[in-house]
Amino acid sequence: MTRVMRSLRALTRRWRAEEGAVTVEFVIVFPFVLSILLMAIDAGITQLRQTFLNRAVDVVMRDVRLGRQNESDSIKALICGRTSMLRNCLDNITVEMNPIDTVNFTGLDEPVRCVNRELQLTPQVDFNPGAPGDQELMLVKVCVVADPFIRITGFISQLPINADGDYVLVSTNVFVNEP
């Protein structure tokens, strides 16, 4: 009986010992803290990319408004040249430009068409800079597909992602073609 009592006392002492308590808490809490930190970094990088894209589209559309540019490929190259945070930008960008019907305002709610990198498809988008000399309201839609920093954070933080898990950065701009 004494042997059983000694074993029970030793087990009770080990049960009450606090030598690993901090380690257990660390192992439980650390992954959550780390995932929140990584999600914040990923959201910050995505926001920077979006800001750089918006700025590049604004600057390039100013050149288009002034009549310096009017071809889709050169506009893509100019936008990509002004955004340093987007890798393989020329392969992952679509630029769509169409006049807006100012009587009915139709076509404003159409979805932006983006590149599908998994199927290696680039959608055929309209690029209609309008007739020279016509005063038209023009809508420009730019879509860039970018790699996430960590794949799981987009699902958790509700950032805009496509079916492949890539971030979809969209920038729109409106300007008036003046005669």
C-alpha positions in Angstrom: 0.0 0.0 0.0 2.8 2.4 0.7 4.1 1.9 -2.8 0.8 2.9 -4.3 0.6 5.9 -1.9 4.1 7.0 -3.0 3.1 6.7 -6.6 0.0 8.7 -6.0 1.9 11.5 -4.2 4.5 11.7 -7.0 1.7 11.9 -9.5 0.0 14.6 -7.5 3.3 16.6 -7.2 3.8 16.4 -11.0 0.2 17.4 -11.6 0.6 20.5 -9.5 4.0 21.4 -10.8 4.2 24.6 -12.9 7.4 23.9 -14.8 5.9 23.8 -18.2 2.8 26.0 -17.9 4.2 28.9 -19.8 5.3 26.7 -22.6 1.9 25.2 -23.0 0.3 28.7 -23.2 2.9 29.8 -25.7 2.3 26.8 -27.9 -1.5 27.5 -27.8 -1.4 31.3 -28.3 1.6 31.8 -30.6 0.1 30.4 -33.8 -2.9 32.7 -33.5 -0.8 35.8 -32.9 1.5 34.8 -35.7 -1.4 34.3 -38.1 -2.9 37.7 -37.2 0.5 39.4 -37.8 0.9 37.7 -41.2 -2.6 38.6 -42.2 -1.9 42.3 -41.3 1.3 42.2 -43.4 -0.6 40.6 -46.3 -3.4 43.1 -46.1 -0.9 46.0 -45.9 1.0 44.8 -49.0 -2.2 44.3 -50.9 -3.3 47.8 -49.9 0.0 49.2 -51.1 -0.4 47.4 -54.4 -3.9 48.8 -54.8 -2.7 52.3 -54.0 0.2 52.1 -56.5 -2.2 50.8 -59.2 -4.7 53.6 -58.6 -1.9 56.2 -58.8 -0.5 54.7 -62.0 -3.9 54.6 -63.7 -4.5 58.2 -62.7 -1.2 59.4 -64.1 -1.6 57.4 -67.4 -5.2 58.5 -67.9 -4.0 62.0 -67.6 -1.7 61.3 -70.6 -4.6 59.7 -72.4 -6.8 62.8 -71.7 -4.2 65.0 -73.1 -4.0 62.9 -76.3 -0.5 61.5 -75.8 -1.6 57.8 -75.7 -4.3 55.9 -77.4 -3.3 52.3 -77.8 -4.1 49.5 -75.4 -0.6 47.9 -75.3 1.2 51.2 -74.7 -1.2 52.0 -71.9 -0.6 48.6 -70.3 3.1 49.2 -70.5 2.9 52.7 -69.0 0.7 51.5 -66.1 3.0 48.6 -65.4 6.0 50.9 -65.6 4.6 53.1 -62.9 3.8 50.3 -60.4 6.8 48.7 -58.9 4.9 46.4 -56.5 3.3 44.2 -59.2 5.4 41.3 -60.5 4.8 40.1 -64.1 2.4 43.0 -64.5 2.2 42.9 -68.3 1.1 39.3 -68.2 -1.5 39.9 -65.6 -3.2 43.1 -66.6 -6.3 43.9 -68.6 -7.3 47.5 -69.6 -10.8 48.1 -70.9 -11.9 51.5 -72.2 -15.4 52.3 -73.5 -17.5 55.5 -73.9 -20.4 55.9 -71.5 -23.9 56.5 -72.9 -24.8 59.7 -71.1 -28.5 59.3 -71.9 -29.1 55.9 -70.3 -25.8 55.3 -68.4 -25.8 51.6 -69.4 -22.8 49.3 -69.0 -21.6 50.8 -65.8 -22.4 47.8 -63.7 -20.7 45.2 -66.0 -18.1 43.2 -64.2 -14.4 43.8 -64.8 -12.8 41.0 -66.9 -9.5 39.8 -65.5 -6.7 37.4 -66.6 -7.2 33.8 -65.6 -3.7 32.6 -64.9 -4.6 28.9 -64.2 -6.1 28.5 -67.6 -3.7 31.0 -69.2 -6.5 33.0 -70.7 -6.6 36.7 -71.3 -10.1 38.0 -71.9 -10.8 39.9 -75.0 -11.7 43.4 -73.7 -12.9 46.4 -75.6 -10.5 49.3 -76.1 -12.4 52.1 -77.7 -10.8 55.4 -77.1 -13.6 57.2 -78.9 -13.6 59.2 -82.1 -11.3 62.1 -82.2 -13.0 65.4 -81.7 -16.1 63.9 -80.0 -16.8 65.0 -76.5 -17.5 61.7 -74.8 -17.4 60.4 -71.2 -15.0 57.5 -71.1 -14.9 54.6 -68.6 -11.6 52.9 -68.0 -11.4 49.6 -66.1 -8.0 48.1 -65.1 -7.7 44.7 -63.5 -4.4 43.1 -62.3 -4.1 39.6 -60.8 -1.4 39.5 -58.1 0.1 36.7 -56.0 -0.8 36.8 -52.3 1.9 36.9 -49.6 0.2 33.9 -47.9 -2.6 32.1 -49.6 -4.8 31.5 -46.6 -5.1 35.1 -45.4 -7.3 36.2 -48.3 -9.9 33.8 -47.4 -9.8 34.8 -43.7 -9.6 38.6 -44.2 -12.1 38.8 -47.0 -9.7 40.5 -49.5 -10.9 40.3 -53.1 -9.7 37.0 -54.5 -10.5 34.9 -57.6 -11.3 31.2 -57.8 -7.5 30.4 -58.0 -6.8 32.2 -54.7 -5.0 35.2 -56.4 -5.8 38.8 -55.4 -7.8 40.8 -57.9 -6.8 44.5 -57.9 -9.3 46.7 -59.8 -9.0 50.3 -60.6 -11.5 52.4 -62.5 -11.2 55.9 -63.9 -13.5 58.2 -65.8 -12.6 61.1 -68.0 -14.0 63.3 -70.8 -12.6 63.2 -74.3 -12.6 66.8 -75.3 -12.6 68.1 -78.9 
